[in-house]
């Protein structure tokens, strides 16, 4: 049979600080483990065409509107402009991103080869 839950029991479960502390500690420790598993010496991934565009857009926006200090406003404007651009207008940014991706692939291949190479002892 279904009936109403005991409200006091539900409130005790929600307000019990022991259970919330344990889950918070577990979450933060797993986040630290994930962050530490990455190799900080690895090459940085290349930007996408949108981020190449945004780099240029931020420079232009800063020149035209030097008083605008809100990064969120600039980002929103950039996103709207990117969506309204045609494929031919996006083409230069796509080409730059493709070139950077090829360069990254060469660098990461070299990095992986160096990482997997046996250390020579003298």
Secondary structure, DSSP 8 states (H G I E B T S, - for coil): ------HHHHHHHHH-HHHHHHHHHHHHHHHHHHHHHS-TTS------HHHHHHHHHHHHHHHH-TT---HHHHHHHHHHHHHHS-HHHHHHHHHHHHHHHHHHHHHHHHHHHHHHS-----
